[in-house]
């Protein structure tokens, strides 16, 4: 329901009519899902204002138009920030471009016609009416200056929001431009907790992998040190072997020199007629 707030000259633009936002939990859940996911979708856009169940006053003179409170609305070209109501003349004259209504059991044909007429008259470019009990989605798009009903097959994509509506057998599914589904706050919280859990697990796995890598580096360093020690010992052994070879060659050389001297002495003795063997 969307009761018209009573006109009070002292407060011609009240922020509330005292009525609840929704009549039942099903309607409330859909209003919250649509509004909150639109907030998330445009969280990084400072020039996009998203609101739910906020009175939209299209003109300053209440005698010309009473307000309407869409279940959700999106305004491009207006800054984010708190508002008690959306007074269009204080918003550079910019009308909400996209409005959503979630039909309640008490919405009669006249009230629905009044909503459509209001959004048509005051400049909405897209209007979506979803009946969760009957699982029926109606779409209007501004064409040639008027909101015209759209006949869609196999879903519909909002020209301004880029979100896609897919009417399944049991319920309506809505997807953001990246293909992620609109979720309830409980589902969003559950996914956030799951993401946090996965992040913690990934961080723990990263720490464990870093510890294993550090351990492997330490083992590799130890192996390298042992290899260096073995190489140094091998070099020392090679040096000793080379030194022993040199010593052996020197000894062989000395022995050769001794044999040469002995042979020269034997030759001199034989030259003197002395038998070197007999002298020995």
Secondary structure, 3 states (H helix, E strand, C coil): CCCCCCCCHHHCCCCCCCCCCCCCHHHHHHHHHHHHHHHHHCCCCCCEEEECCCCEECCCCCCCCCCECCCEEEEECCCCCCCCCEEHHHCCCCCCCEEEEECCCCCCHHHHHHHHHHHHHCCCCEEEEEECCCCEEEEEEEECCEEEECCCCCCEECCCCCCEEEECCCCEEEECCCCCECCCHHHHHHHHHHHHHHHHHHHHHHHHHHHHHHHHHHHHHHHHHHHHHHHHHHHHHHHHHHHHHHHHHHHHHHHHHHHHHHHHHHHHHHHCCCCHHHHC
